[in-house]
Amino acid sequence: MPESWADRKVRRCASGTGSRAKRLNESMAARRTVLGMRRFSRVTASRLVLLFVALAVGCLGLPTMNALAAPTTTTTLPPAIVVAGNVYARHLLARQPVPSTARKVRTLPTALEAGGGVSSGGNISHAWALYVLPMSVSVEQFVRAHLPSGETVTETGNGNAPSSNPVYYLGLSLTCVSPHITSCGVWYTTTEAKDGQQELRVDVSLVYLPIIRAEMPTDGVVTVTGYGKISLMDRSSDLTSVVLTHHQALTLRTVVAELKDFGGGMCMEDSELLKINIVKDGTSVWSATADECPGVLTITSGKTTLNLYNRSCAFWHVVDSFFAPGVANGTKSGSQVCGDNQDG
């Protein structure tokens, strides 16, 4: 069986060699597509009322689905966010192409696992549907011929367990356009059944988080420090520090405020890409560090710490503009692994 989505992300973070851009843009199974991969990002998602259901559905304008597509989310997120994530997952599931000869069922004779090793729980909203259809129908060919706009096939695979027929997987990459979503993905799983039939499972997973607007002060001395050399094994080195003008500080404040919440994660190796420090009246009042993997901007203000996802292209393009050509090249590599298209 294929390795789980979470294990795959940790493995990619630990690779330590090769182009950062190549590693980031490898498909997890979809773009910051939970799965994203959005994503992809090299993040292992680890964290992640009924009164709000009608409100969430109404505000999003998304259709609901029946129990066959019931999502599962185990999380400490606010109930309204959980509901909205589940609604979005159902919405994506309803968009996925399925052959007209497929018959929706509640259970399958074979307990097919979620495609791509999709994980449930944490901050993951997960919706799925089960079907039976003639073996003569090629699910892969049908899906490739009827992909919704913006979706592409990014992986295929197969596996089997003892005393069972081979299982085939198809992973799709897509962009989930929402400031809440940090990753989303679609997977098809098929296996042969009896009497000339085959079983089909379609899964959608995504990470749907609250919008957090970090307020970076601009009334102090704002210093940005970049690195000429970045290493996953050793400390970043060859420092270059720049004191920002007020206009530059305002620009940085804007892109920081637009960063998404970080769903949690880990990497076996990491390197520091950037430091931001704000001093007022001789005292540091706000600071932040950006790492390469899993891609976090850790903000410290007083006794408060906030973790945001730093893969925003706008963020790194602004950071690049602070440094003269030929310096802070390690930090500038961060702009090469931004993932707005993958990250929803």
Secondary structure, DSSP 8 states (H G I E B T S, - for coil): ----HHHHHHHHHT---S-HHHHHHS-SSSTT-----------------GGGHHHHHHHHT-----GGG--B---SS-HHHHHHHHHHHHHHHHHS---TT-EEES--SS----GGG---BTTEEEEEEEEEEETTS-HHHHHHHT--TT-EEEEEEEE--TTS--EEEEEEE-----TTEEEEEEEEEEEE-STTEEEEEEEEEEEE----------SSEEEEEEEEE--SSS--EEEEEEE--HHHHHHHHHHHHT-EE------SS--EEEEEEEEETTEEEEEEEEESSS-EEEEEETTEEEEEE---HHHHHHHHHTS-TTSSHHHHGGGGG--TTT--
